[in-house]
Amino acid sequence: MLNTNIAVLVSGGGTNLQAIIDAEKSGIIKSGEVKLVISNNPSAYALKRAEQNGIKTEVITEKDTASFEKRLIAVLGENDIDLIVLAGFMRILSEDFTSKYDKRIINVHPSLIPSFCGEGFYGLHVHEAALKYGVKVTGATVHFVNEIPDGGEIILQKAVKVRKGDTPSVLQKRVMEQAEWKILPKAVETISKEISKGKSV
């Protein structure tokens, strides 16, 4: 079976990218291979993580959505990418783009969708909202990406308990460690396996 070629899109530190790289090394991800890391931020530490692991990187800084996505499509095509993983990627992709890659783009979101998701809910904002609301359980969700922010079909979810005295950053770390870094690699493997089956036909 042919492996699925994966591109990971990042904007920041790349902790979820690291979880995917580690999962590939340990054999959790065996049907896919990270071929490319793309960032809209030239100083993203995630690019260093990619370089340290011998993964090709690309930086696309066009501010205009149409120009950005045109370049992105070209780069994905040049590298024969089958699956796109958004791992802390801070740009919203247009319907034009997402419809071209139907069921080929996945994202990890740090809450149990449909709670605390959609426009404006990213990074620490999600955990601040969860604590403000007083939920006892939060978690993470991996979902397909469509034109609605956090609106695509859910692939995997994992719950994480909220503890007394949690701050947004403490909760963020726990959600990453107990949920995001576990379900994202699992979802990448599940989807990669499906895609690679199709490739070998």
C-alpha positions as CSV (number, residue, x, y, z in Angstrom):
1,M,0.0,0.0,0.0
2,L,1.3,3.5,-0.8
3,N,1.7,5.8,2.1
4,T,-0.4,9.0,2.5
5,N,1.6,12.2,2.0
6,I,0.8,14.6,4.8
7,A,1.3,18.4,5.0
8,V,1.0,20.0,8.4
9,L,0.0,23.7,8.5
10,V,1.3,25.6,11.6
11,S,1.5,29.2,12.9
12,G,3.3,28.8,16.2
13,G,5.2,26.6,18.5
14,G,4.3,23.3,16.9
15,T,3.5,21.1,19.9
16,N,0.8,19.2,17.9
17,L,3.2,18.9,15.0
18,Q,5.7,17.3,17.5
19,A,3.1,14.9,18.6
20,I,2.5,13.8,15.0
21,I,6.3,13.5,14.3
22,D,6.7,11.4,17.5
23,A,3.7,9.2,16.7
24,E,5.2,8.5,13.2
25,K,8.5,7.6,14.8
26,S,6.9,5.3,17.3
27,G,4.7,3.5,14.7
28,I,1.3,4.9,15.9
29,I,1.1,6.6,12.4
30,K,2.2,4.0,9.9
31,S,0.0,4.7,6.9
32,G,1.1,8.3,6.5
33,E,4.3,10.3,6.3
34,V,4.8,14.0,7.1
35,K,6.4,15.3,3.9
36,L,5.9,19.0,4.4
37,V,5.4,21.6,7.1
38,I,3.9,24.9,5.9
39,S,3.6,28.1,8.0
40,N,2.2,31.6,7.5
41,N,4.6,32.8,10.1
42,P,8.3,32.8,9.2
43,S,9.4,32.8,12.9
44,A,7.2,29.9,13.9
45,Y,9.2,27.5,16.1
46,A,7.3,24.7,14.4
47,L,9.5,25.3,11.3
48,K,12.6,24.5,13.5
49,R,10.9,21.3,14.7
50,A,10.4,20.3,11.1
51,E,14.0,21.0,10.1
52,Q,15.3,19.1,13.1
53,N,13.4,16.1,11.8
54,G,14.5,16.4,8.2
55,I,11.0,17.6,7.0
56,K,10.8,20.0,4.1
57,T,9.3,23.4,5.1
58,E,7.6,26.2,3.2
59,V,6.6,29.7,4.4
60,I,3.7,31.5,2.7
61,T,3.1,35.0,4.0
62,E,0.6,36.5,1.5
63,K,-1.9,38.5,3.5
64,D,-4.6,38.3,0.8
65,T,-6.7,35.1,1.1
66,A,-6.9,34.4,-2.6
67,S,-3.1,34.9,-3.2
68,F,-2.3,32.9,0.0
69,E,-4.5,29.9,-1.1
70,K,-3.3,30.0,-4.7
71,R,0.3,29.6,-3.5
72,L,-0.8,27.0,-0.9
73,I,-2.6,24.9,-3.6
74,A,0.6,25.1,-5.8
75,V,2.9,24.0,-3.0
76,L,0.5,21.1,-2.0
77,G,0.4,20.0,-5.6
78,E,4.2,20.1,-6.1
79,N,4.6,17.9,-3.1
80,D,1.8,15.4,-4.0
81,I,0.0,16.0,-0.7
82,D,-2.9,13.8,0.1
83,L,-3.9,14.9,3.6
84,I,-3.7,18.4,5.2
85,V,-3.4,18.6,9.0
86,L,-4.1,22.0,10.7
87,A,-2.1,22.0,13.9
88,G,-2.3,25.4,15.5
89,F,-2.8,27.1,12.2
90,M,-4.2,30.6,12.7
91,R,-5.8,31.4,9.3
92,I,-9.3,30.7,8.2
93,L,-9.4,28.8,4.9
94,S,-12.1,29.8,2.4
95,E,-14.8,27.6,1.0
96,D,-13.0,27.6,-2.4
97,F,-10.1,26.0,-0.7
98,T,-11.8,23.6,1.6
99,S,-14.2,22.3,-1.1
100,K,-11.1,21.3,-3.2
101,Y,-9.9,19.1,-0.4
102,D,-13.2,17.6,0.8
103,K,-12.5,15.1,3.7
104,R,-8.8,15.7,3.2
105,I,-8.3,18.5,5.8
106,I,-8.4,17.8,9.5
107,N,-8.0,20.1,12.5
108,V,-7.6,19.7,16.3
109,H,-9.7,22.0,18.5
110,P,-9.1,22.3,22.3
111,S,-12.7,21.8,23.4
112,L,-15.5,19.3,23.0
113,I,-17.2,20.7,19.9
114,P,-19.9,22.1,19.8
115,S,-18.9,23.8,23.0
116,F,-16.5,26.8,22.9
117,C,-15.8,26.7,19.1
118,G,-16.2,28.8,16.0
119,E,-14.9,32.2,15.2
120,G,-12.8,33.8,18.0
121,F,-12.3,30.6,19.9
122,Y,-8.7,29.7,19.6
123,G,-5.7,29.2,21.9
124,L,-6.2,30.4,25.5
125,H,-9.6,32.0,24.6
126,V,-11.1,28.5,24.5
127,H,-9.9,27.6,28.0
128,E,-10.8,31.0,29.4
129,A,-14.4,30.6,28.1
130,A,-14.6,27.0,29.5
131,L,-13.5,28.2,33.0
132,K,-15.7,31.2,32.9
133,Y,-18.7,29.0,32.1
134,G,-17.8,26.7,34.9
135,V,-17.8,23.4,33.0
136,K,-16.5,20.3,34.9
137,V,-15.3,18.5,31.7
138,T,-13.6,19.9,28.7
139,G,-11.4,18.2,26.1
140,A,-10.3,18.2,22.5
141,T,-11.9,17.4,19.1
142,V,-10.4,16.3,15.8
143,H,-12.7,17.2,12.9
144,F,-12.8,17.5,9.2
145,V,-12.5,21.1,8.0
146,N,-15.1,22.8,5.9
147,E,-15.9,26.5,5.3
148,I,-17.4,27.0,8.8
149,P,-14.9,27.5,11.5
150,D,-14.9,24.2,13.6
151,G,-18.0,23.2,11.7
152,G,-16.8,20.0,10.0
153,E,-17.7,16.4,10.8
154,I,-16.2,15.1,14.1
155,I,-13.7,12.3,13.8
156,L,-12.5,11.8,17.4
157,Q,-13.1,13.4,20.8
158,K,-11.5,13.0,24.2
159,A,-12.7,14.4,27.5
160,V,-10.5,16.0,30.2
161,K,-11.6,16.9,33.7
162,V,-11.5,20.5,34.8
163,R,-9.9,20.8,38.3
164,K,-10.5,23.3,41.0
165,G,-8.1,26.2,40.8
166,D,-7.3,25.7,37.1
167,T,-6.0,28.7,35.2
168,P,-6.5,28.9,31.4
169,S,-2.8,28.0,30.8
170,V,-2.8,25.1,33.3
171,L,-6.0,23.7,31.6
172,Q,-4.5,24.3,28.2
173,K,-1.5,22.2,29.0
174,R,-3.6,19.4,30.5
175,V,-5.9,19.3,27.4
176,M,-2.9,19.1,25.1
177,E,-1.2,16.3,27.1
178,Q,-4.3,14.2,27.8
179,A,-6.3,14.8,24.7
180,E,-4.8,16.7,21.7
181,W,-1.5,14.8,21.6
182,K,-3.3,11.5,21.8
183,I,-6.3,11.9,19.5
184,L,-4.6,13.9,16.7
185,P,-2.1,11.2,15.8
186,K,-4.8,8.5,16.0
187,A,-7.0,10.5,13.7
188,V,-4.1,11.1,11.3
189,E,-3.5,7.4,11.1
190,T,-7.2,6.5,10.6
191,I,-7.6,9.0,7.7
192,S,-4.2,8.2,6.2
193,K,-5.1,4.5,6.2
194,E,-8.4,5.3,4.3
195,I,-6.5,7.5,1.8
196,S,-3.7,5.0,1.2
197,K,-6.3,2.2,0.5
198,G,-7.6,4.4,-2.3
199,K,-4.1,5.1,-3.6
200,S,-3.3,1.5,-4.0
201,V,-6.3,0.6,-6.1
